[in-house]
Amino acid sequence: MAATAEALGVIEWADCWVPTAPLAPDVAAEVRRQVGFVPQWAHRLGPVPWMVRGFTALNHVRVAHMPLRLWPLVALVVSRDNACRYCYGVTRTLLKVLGHDDAFIDALEREVHLGQLAPAEQAALEFARRISRADPRPTAREIAALRDAGFSRPAIAEIAFDAAATVASNRLSTLLALPSERFVGWADHPVLRLVRPLVAPFVRVRRAAPVPLPQPNDGPCAAVVAALDGSPAAHVLRQTIDLAMASPILPRRTKLLVLAVVGRALGCRHAEAEARDALAAEGLDGATIGRILADLGSPALDARDALVVPFARETVRYQTAAIQQRTRALAAALPLPEALEVVGIASLANAVCRLSVLLDAC
């Protein structure tokens, strides 16, 4: 347990500002079906049901094409890269349950090439890191290099989804300063070492058959969803986006502004253009939108959006302590459900705009 505790200890982390809340019975039952239990974090998102459903689903996707072994490795390196204490602790614990020792995990964290990995796996993890950092965004040449390393186009899409979904979870966990789950570190307990073979099947990602795209797929970010054609991840992403946009807590215009701001910051022309078109239908003209994206403010914004727009930009790249303090300040100015949904929308937008590297348009 010392190695895990030491690694967690170097990640600065504030106290969580979100109180626990009861979950609706149907939401709790849905989480139990997917996870086997209701994690602590879900009780903090009770006021925003789509976030419980969506983030549970994003982290428990079955895959049809990518190597199963890569799924938790991508989550580990991306969570470590984003200094997400919550996700890093959970993923490291799951890797221990799956039989990886401290030496393997430590080497994987320091540099991908030091791990006991095949060259193709090293390339996949470096691609995941590039998606996470998006500075600069991965190019078509890098995707072609993965094809040359033996990955199919659908497998590359699932690797990208794994990295993007982890980015979303990292932001959710970091912005809310979620406390560690009670089971973090249990994998090193002498008794649990004996029961690892019994526990491992419940935490291992599962293989699924390829599936066609969800129909209809005509909501926001449809092109990004379509890039996951053949993967169960497409259905999860479509459902999560639709649940988020249908939520009545924040106005649709606020959510589209977050998508536009994050898209601009990440150089995702596709997301920015789509959000601009949708904002025009919400009554904002092109010149006003342009000023909002350039200045992160405008007299055309109401009091809430004037707070949300600059905050959305800060969620793209940040220092942990600073963004946690910034989120707490935002939460002090908004009702709790609104503050939670801002975090959820920004986290989802960061994932979608990074995943859009699969589109030629970006």
N, C-alpha and C positions, 0 to 999 in steps of 0.2 A: 504494500500500500504506500510505501514511502515514495516510490517514483511518481505515482499519480498525485499524491499530495504536494510534492515538490513542484511538479509541473503546473498544477492548478494555482499554487501559491504565487507564481510570478505574474499571473494575469490579474491586473487591477480590476476591482469589481465593487460597485456600490451596493447599498442595501436596496432591496426591491421596494418600490413605491406603490405597487398594486395590491390591494387587499384581495383575499380569497372571497369567492362568491359561489352560491349554489349553482349547479348545472341543471338545466332542464332534463327531466328523466330520459327523453328520447335522445338528447345529445350525449348524455353519459353512457347510455346503452350502445350508441354508435361507436364511441371511443373504445369501450370494452370489447366490442366485436373485433376491432382492428388491432388493438394493442394487448388486450388481455386484462388490463386494469386501467384506472383513470390516473394519469400522472398529475403531480402537484400543479404544474403550470396550467393545466386545463381549468382548474378552479379559479384561477386569476383572470381568465378570459370569459367567464360566465356571462357578463353583460353584452358580449358580442358573439353570438353563437356561431356565425360563419367562420370566425377565426379558430374556434375549437375544431370544427369539422375540417376546415381547409388545411390547417397546419398539421393536424393528425394525418390526413390523407397524403399530403406532400411528403411526409417522412415515412410512410409505410406503403410505398408503391411497389408492386410486383414488376419485374422487368422481363422483357422477352428476348433481348438481344445482347446486352453487355455482359461481360463475365461477372458472375455473382460475387466473386472474391473482391472485385474492385469497389463495390458499393460502399462498404464501411471505410475503406482506405481513402476514397475521395472525401467522404464526410470528415475524416480526421484531419487531413492536410488542409482542407478549406477552413475548418473551424479553428485550427491552430493559427492559420494565416490571418484570420479575422479577429484573433484574440478573444474568441467567444468562450468564456469560462464554462458556461452551462453546457453548450453543445460539445465542447472538447471533452469535458469530464464524462458525459454520457457515452460518447463514441469510444473513448479510450476504454471505458468499462466494458462496453459490448465487445470490443476487440479482444479483451482479456477472456471474456466468457467464451469467445469463439476459438480460443487456444493460442493466441499470439502472446509472446512473452515481452517483458519490458525492453529487452535489448532490440528486438525487431521494431517495436513501436517508437522507441527513442531515435533509432537510426532513420526511420521513415520521417520523423518530424524534422530532423536536422537538415537533411537533404534527401530528395527522392532517390538519387542514385546510390545512396549508402544502404538502402533497404535491400532485403533479399528478394528482389523483384526482377522479372524478365524485362528486357529493353522495351517491349511494347507496353508493359504496365507502367514503367517509368514515364514513358511518353504520355500515357493517358493521365497520370497524376499531374504532370507538368501542365497539360492542357487544362485540367480542372483548376489549377492555381491561376492560370492566365485568365480564365473566365471570371474567377473570383476577383482578381485585381483589376481587370479591364483597363490596364494602363501600360501599354495600349491593348485594345481588344484583340483577341485572336483573329487571325486572318484566314482566308480560304486556303492559303498555302499550308498553314498549320493543320487544318482539317484534312487536306490532301495527304500530309505526312502521316497522319493517323491511319488513313486508308492504306498507305504503303506499309504500315506496321502490322496490318492484318485485321484491322477493325472494319466492319461493314458500316455503311452510312447509318442504318438504324441503331447500331451499337454506339456510334459516336454521338448520336442525338441523345441516347439515354445517359451517356457519361456527362454530357453537357447539362442535361436535366438534373442529374444527381448533384453536380456542382452548384447549379442555380438554386435548387431547392434548399441546399445547405446554406447558401448565402441568405435566403429568406429566413430560415430558422435562426441563423446567427444574428441577424438584425432584430428579429422579434425578441430573442433572448437577451441580447445586449441592451437594447433600448429600454426594455422593461426591468433589466437587472435581475433576471429570474434567479432565485436561489437554487443551488445544486439539488438534484434529486437524492433521496435518501439512499438509493442503491449504489451511488457512485462510490467506488472503492471496494464494494463487496466482493468483487471478483478475486481479490487477493486474500480473502478470509480462508483459513485452512479448510473449513467445512464446505464452503462453496466450491472449492477446487474439486472436491469429490463429486459434486452434483453438476459440474459443467456439462457433461454429456447429456444430461436431462434438460438443462436450461437452454443450451445452444440452439436447438431447433426452433425455439420460440422467438429468438432475436435475429436469426439468419434471414436475409432477404430471400424471397421465394421467386422461382421461375414461373412465368406465365406464358401462355400462347400469344402470338402476335394477334392484334385486334385492329379492325379498321378505325378510321377517325370517328369521333363522336358526331352524330348528326342530330340537330343542326350544329354547325360550327360557324356561326355568323355574328357572334358577340365580339367585344373588344379583344384585341390581340389574336384574332383568328389565324393569321398567318404564322405566328409563333407556335400555336397549338398544332397547325397542320405540319410543321416541320418535325413533329414527333409521330408522324403517321406510322402505324404498325405497333406502337408501344402503348401499354396501359397508362403510361404517364400522360398521354394526350387527354384521356378522359378525366383524369384527376385535375389537370391544369385547367381544362375547360370548366369543369364544375366549380373549382375554387374561384376562378375569375368571375363566373356568373353569380355565385353566392355573394361575393364581395360587392359587385356592382349593384345587386338587388337590395342590399342592406339599406334600411331607411335611416340609419343613424347619421351619416354624413350625406350632404347633397351630391348628386352625380358630378356636378361641376367641380367640386373640391377634389374628388377622386381623379378626375381627368387632369386637373392641374398638377397633381402629384405625379401622374404618369408622364406628363409632358416635361416637367422639370427634371425628373430622373432620366428620362430619355435624352434630353439635351446634355445633361452632365456626363452621361455614359457614351455619348456619340452615337446613339441609336436613332438614326434618321427615321426608321420605320415607326417606332413608338411615338416619336415626337410628331410626325406628320399625321398619324392616326388620331392622336389626342387633339391636335390642332383642329382637324376636321370636326371632331365631336364637340369641341368647345365652341366652334362657330355655330353649331346647331343649338348650343346652350345660350347664345346671345353675345358672345365675345367676338369682336372683329379681329382680323388678322394682325393689324397694327398693335392693338392692345395686347394680344397674346405675345407678340414679339417683344414688347416692352417688359412684360411680366417675366419672360424667360431670360431676358438680358439683365434686368435689374432686380429680379426676385421681389418685385413689388409694383403696385400701381394703385392710383385712386379708384380704379374700377373694382378692386378687391374689397370684399366685406371684411369685418374685423377678424373673423375666424380664418379666412383664407390668407389674410395678411400675416398671420402667425404660421400657418401651415406651409405656405410656399417656400420660405427660406429654410424651414426645418427639413422639408423633403430633400432639398439640395444637400444638407449636411449629412443625410443618411447614406450618401453614396460612398464617401470615404471619410474616415473619422478616427480619432483617438478615443479609446473606450471611456476613460474618465470624463472627457469633455462631452461626449454625446450622451452619456447617462445623465449628467448634470443638465444638459440642454433639454432632454426629454422630460425630466422632472419639472423643469420650469414651464414647458408647454402644458404638461398635465395640470399644473396649478392654475392655468388660465382657461381650461376647457372642462366641461363635464367629463366624468370618467369614461363613459362609453365612447364619446367622441375622441378623447385622447387615445384610447386603445385602438380605435378603428384607424386613426391617422397612422399609428405605428404599423398596423396590419397592412394597410394599403401601400405604405412606403416600402415595407419589406417585400410584398408581392411585386411591386413595380421594379425593385432592384433585381429580383429574380428574372422577370420576363425580359427586361431590357438587356440583361447579360445573356440569356438564352437565345436572344435574337441573332447571335453570331451565326446561327444555323441558316439564316436567310441571306441570300445573295445581296439583298438590298442594303444590308448593314455590313 
